[in-house]
C-alpha cells in the first residue's frame, strides 16, 4: 500500500521540497517547534500524536468553484483533513491525496460521509480554481464528499498557513509543510501524519477523532 512520501518524523513541522529535501531557516525551525510538539508515545493514535492539540484554524479563501470558503465555519464539528501543497508537485502532494482517498474508501459508509478533506494550494499563481478541481478529481470522484481545493492571494494563503500553525511555504510554494492535520469533532487536531504514515493509520485514527 502506498505510503506518504514525506520527510521523516519532525521534518514535517518545517519545510519539505517536493522532489528533494529542503533546509529550513533556524528562525522558522524555532517557530515550528514552539507551535506544536509531537509525543514520542503515540498513545491510541497511529499517526503522530501532539502533546499540545492544535485548534481548528479560522481563515477564508476561495474554493475551486470560485466561492468564498470559511474553513472554520464550513468544517466545524466534522472530522477534517487539512493539507497545504500544490498541484504540480511530482510526489508528496498527489501521494498524500491518494492515501487519504484510499483511507476514506476503507471507512464505514456512515463515517466516510462525514469526513471533509481540504487541500490549500501553496502556489496560488498557478493553481486556479479549475486547476485545483481537475487535480482533486483524480482522487475523490467516487467518495461521498468531494475534496475542497482552496486558493487566494499569496498573502491570504500565507495567512492560512500561519493560522493552521504550519511553516509558511517558500520557493514559490514548492518548499512547503508536508504535515497532514486531522481535526476531530471537538475542533482540535490531536494527531498529524508525517513520514512513514499509511492509509491504515488514518483509517485507525478517524473513528477516534469522530468520537470527540
Secondary structure, 3 states (H helix, E strand, C coil): CCECCCCCHHHHHCCEECCECCCCCHHHHHHHHHHCCECCCCCCCCCEEEEEEEECCCCEEEECCCCEEEHHHHHCCCCEEEEEECCCCCCHHHHHHHHHHHHHHCCCHHHHCCCEEEEEECCCCCCCHHHHHHHHHHHHCCCCCCCEEEECCHHHHHHHHHHCCCCCCECCCCEECCCEEEECCCCEEEEEECCCCEHHHHHHHHHHHHCC
